[in-house]
Amino acid sequence: MSELLTMWKVKEAEFPHHGTVEEKLKFILNYAILAPSSHNTQPWLFKIDSEEIYLYADRNRGLSITDPEGRELVISCGTALFNLRIALHHFGYKGEIITFPNPANSELLACIKLGYRIKESTDNNLLFNAISKRHTNRQNYQWWDAPQSLLR
């Protein structure tokens, strides 16, 4: 299996419950990188420094023609941060997230720590389970009415 596809095979049961904070953060990043991004650019960089993750915008992956201001790039990084937060909650941590922690560094978008222990909610569990099921579909959309049960 190609390395590209193996990242979609992350196994929740392999979470290092008794590992170090750094090991837990590294594992949780497996879910962050599965986030959707504009034109699949994946314009994020993560740095783990002991007990913190730093999320950076990777401007080298920006699309200067279609996104000259970098708006979609930052939104894409936000989807990775959202996945990361969902994974933190799933594995029992509230997460301490500080956005734009250093105004002098516009590439640094967030600083993340595990935070205190929590119980996961049902809604969060549904979101977590959706992370590894999400995929890009470049085919034409099907034309059909969504059932009322789905809309509810």
N, C-alpha and C positions, 0 to 999 in steps of 0.2 A: 504494500500500500504506500502511495506517495506520502511524503511528509506533510504535504498540504492537506490531505484528507485525514491524517491521524489526529490533527488537532480537534477535529469534530468528534473524536472517539474518547474524549476525556471521561473518566469513570469517577462518578461521585463517591463511590465507596473507597477510593484511594486517597481521600482527604486525610492529611496527616494530623489527626485529632491530638496526638501526643507529641507532635513535632514542634519545632521552634516557631516563633512568630514569623520569621523570614520564610520558612518552609510553607506555612499556611498562606501567606501573601502570594508566594510564587504559584501555589496551586490555584488560588482564586483567580489569578491572571489568565488561566486557561479559559475561563468563561468570559472575561472582558474582551479578549481578542476575537471572540466569535460574533461581536457586534456588527450590525450592518454599517456601511459607510458609503458616502457619495461615490458613485462609480467604482465601488470596491477599492478605493485608494488606501484604506486602513492607515489614515494619517496620524497615528499616535505612536508615541514612544513611552515606555514605562521604565522607570529606574527603581529598584528596590535598594533602600539604604537601611539595613538592619531591621527596624520595626515600622518602616514607612514605605509607601509606594508614591512615587512622583509621576504624574501624568503630564507629558509634554506634547504640544502640537508639533508634528513633523512637517514643516512648511515645504520641505523638498518633495513631499507627496501631493502638494496642492495642485489644483488645476487652474492655472492662471487665466485661461481663456473663458472657462465656464464659471469660475468662482474667483474673480479677481480680488475680492475683499477678504477671502478666506472664511466666509460665513458658513458654507457647507462643511468646510474642514473642521471648524470648531463644533458644529452640530454633530458631526461624525464622532469626534472625540467624546462628546457628551453621551452618545449611545454606548461607547465602551465603558464610560464611567457608570452609567446606569446598570449595565450588566454586572460590573464589578460590585456595585452596591447590592444588587439582588443576590449575588453569590455570597457576599458577606453575611447577609441576613439568613440565607439558607443554611449556612454552616454555623449559625448561632452567634453572630457578632453584629452589634449595632452599626459599627463603622463610625469613624470620625473623619469627616470629609471637609476639607477647607478648600474652597474654590478660589482661584487667583490669589494664592498666598503671598506672592511677591510681585507687587505692581511694577517693579523695575525689570522683571523678566516676563515679557508677554507670551513666551513659549510655554511657561510653566502654568498649566491650567488647574491642577489640583494636587493636594497632598492628602493621602489616605492612610489611616491607621485602623487596626482591627476594632478598637473600641471595646465597650463592655459586652458581656454575654446577654443574649436575648432568646426568646422563643420565637420560632418562625410562624408567620400567619399563613392561613390557607391561600389567600390571594398571592402572597409572595411565592409560595410553593408552586402555584400555577405558572407564575412568571418565570421562575427558575427552570421549570421543566420545558418551557417554550424556547429557552436559549439555544439548546442544541438541536432543536427541530427547525429553527428558522433557516431559510436558505433563499438565495436569489433566484428568481424566475425571470428569464428574459424572453419568454414566449408570450404570444398574444393572450390577453385575458379571455376567459370564457364568459359568454353572455348568458347569465341566468339570474333569477331573482333569489336573493338570500332568504332562506326559510326564517319565519318569525322566531322560531326557537333559538336560532343562532343570533339573531339581532337582539334578543333579550339578554 
